[in-house]
Amino acid sequence: MKIITKQLNFKTKGAGELIDITAQVQKELEESGLKEGNVTVFVIGSTAAITTLEYEPGVISDLKDLYERLIPSNKTYAHDQAWGDANGFSHLRAALQGPSLVVPFVAGILILGTWQQVVLAEFDHKPRQRKIVLQFIGE
């Protein structure tokens, strides 16, 4: 059993951007040489998240609409008053979605559905440099 840790870096545009990172995760898996196991995909930061979805314009639009209805960006949150950065909604959306995901792999290929991609969700209202840690455990 081996543990291999890698890092991906992304510059986001902010404001609810969703980025398909599946190909980058698969590339790192191939470079690891591991054939069977799991990868944990973890975003560092409290205003971004990791999820899976069918990465197509309709779902992207629907998901952004869902976040806006559940946690409106135009509301004032206690966090905003504590720090004055007006991104309380970003923290709440990220907490709701979660910072990580575990994906199994077999024969060196991520086990994902035909229409399932691994996605970085940026919730902050301004561009950010995001670091995503990939931790492969397997053989």
Rosetta blueprint (number, residue, H / E / L):
1 M L
2 K E
3 I E
4 I E
5 T E
6 K E
7 Q E
8 L E
9 N E
10 F E
11 K E
12 T L
13 K L
14 G L
15 A L
16 G L
17 E L
18 L E
19 I E
20 D E
21 I L
22 T H
23 A H
24 Q H
25 V H
26 Q H
27 K H
28 E H
29 L H
30 E H
31 E H
32 S H
33 G L
34 L L
35 K L
36 E L
37 G E
38 N E
39 V E
40 T E
41 V E
42 F E
43 V E
44 I L
45 G L
46 S L
47 T L
48 A E
49 A E
50 I E
51 T E
52 T E
53 L E
54 E L
55 Y L
56 E L
57 P H
58 G H
59 V H
60 I H
61 S H
62 D H
63 L H
64 K H
65 D H
66 L H
67 Y H
68 E H
69 R H
70 L H
71 I L
72 P L
73 S L
74 N L
75 K L
76 T L
77 Y L
78 A H
79 H H
80 D H
81 Q H
82 A H
83 W H
84 G L
85 D L
86 A L
87 N L
88 G H
89 F H
90 S H
91 H H
92 L H
93 R H
94 A H
95 A H
96 L H
97 Q H
98 G L
99 P L
100 S E
101 L E
102 V E
103 V E
104 P E
105 F E
106 V E
107 A L
108 G L
109 I E
110 L E
111 I L
112 L L
113 G L
114 T L
115 W L
116 Q L
117 Q E
118 V E
119 V E
120 L E
121 A E
122 E E
123 F L
124 D L
125 H L
126 K L
127 P L
128 R L
129 Q E
130 R E
131 K E
132 I E
133 V E
134 L E
135 Q E
136 F E
137 I E
138 G E
139 E L
